[in-house]
Amino acid sequence: MGELPSVVVVIARCSRNKQWWGIRFEEKLPGRWTADWAFVIKEAVARREGYDRGKITGVFVLDAAYPGCPHCGAMSVFKCRCGKVACWDGERYTVTCPWCGATLKLSGQIESLSAGRDR
């Protein structure tokens, strides 16, 4: 029997309506995390499951099957300086974080995310 995959959930908010959602990442190669699923989640459930209590580092990619934000359909994400994740339309590089309200100019790559193990 092979090893079980390393799977985590990262909590995000929709940039348009501030609703919560989860992104499933799987470590398909050491240090390479692939987002392959997204789903609506209630704030209380996310907190209870502890999806923000761990940290993953490495390279983050979106799988071709990744469905995007379940609220607005945006196909990418950004990480704010507050450390939280939100959906991104991939077009405008000046964004407003739906978590803390900061306006920032996007640049660079995400190197770490808060995450929790998917059970």
Residue pairs with C-beta under 8 A, 6 or more apart in sequence:
5 26
5 27
5 28
6 26
6 27
7 24
7 25
7 26
7 27
7 117
7 118
8 24
8 25
8 27
8 33
8 51
8 54
8 56
8 115
8 116
8 117
8 118
9 22
9 23
9 24
9 25
9 49
9 51
9 115
9 116
9 117
9 118
10 22
10 23
10 25
10 51
10 56
10 85
10 113
10 114
10 115
11 20
11 21
11 22
11 23
11 41
11 46
11 51
11 52
11 84
11 85
11 114
12 20
12 21
12 22
12 23
12 69
12 77
12 84
12 85
12 86
12 87
13 19
13 20
13 21
13 84
13 85
13 86
13 87
13 98
13 99
14 21
14 69
14 71
14 72
14 74
14 86
14 87
14 98
15 69
15 72
15 74
15 86
15 87
15 88
15 89
15 95
15 96
15 98
16 71
16 72
16 74
16 87
17 71
17 72
18 98
19 40
19 71
20 40
20 41
20 42
20 43
20 46
21 38
21 39
21 40
21 41
21 69
21 70
21 71
21 87
22 38
22 39
22 40
22 41
22 46
22 51
23 35
23 37
23 38
23 77
23 85
24 35
24 36
24 37
24 38
24 39
24 118
25 33
25 34
25 35
25 36
25 56
25 60
25 113
25 115
26 33
26 34
26 36
27 33
27 34
27 56
27 58
28 34
30 58
31 57
31 58
31 59
32 58
32 59
32 61
33 56
33 58
33 59
33 60
33 61
33 113
34 61
34 62
34 63
35 60
35 61
35 62
35 63
35 66
35 77
36 63
36 65
36 66
37 65
37 66
37 67
38 66
38 67
38 68
38 69
38 70
39 70
40 70
40 71
46 52
49 116
49 119
50 116
51 114
51 115
51 116
52 114
52 115
52 116
53 114
53 116
54 114
54 115
54 116
54 117
55 112
55 113
55 114
55 115
56 112
56 113
56 115
57 111
57 112
58 111
59 109
60 109
60 110
60 113
62 75
62 76
66 75
68 74
68 75
68 76
68 87
69 75
69 87
71 87
72 87
74 87
74 88
74 89
74 90
75 89
75 90
76 87
76 88
76 89
76 90
77 85
77 86
77 87
77 88
77 110
78 85
78 86
78 88
78 95
78 106
78 110
79 85
79 110
79 113
80 86
80 97
80 99
80 100
80 102
80 104
81 102
81 104
82 97
82 99
82 100
82 102
83 114
84 97
84 99
84 100
84 114
85 113
86 95
86 97
86 98
86 99
88 95
88 106
93 105
93 106
93 107
94 103
94 104
94 105
94 106
95 103
95 104
95 106
96 102
96 103
97 103
97 104
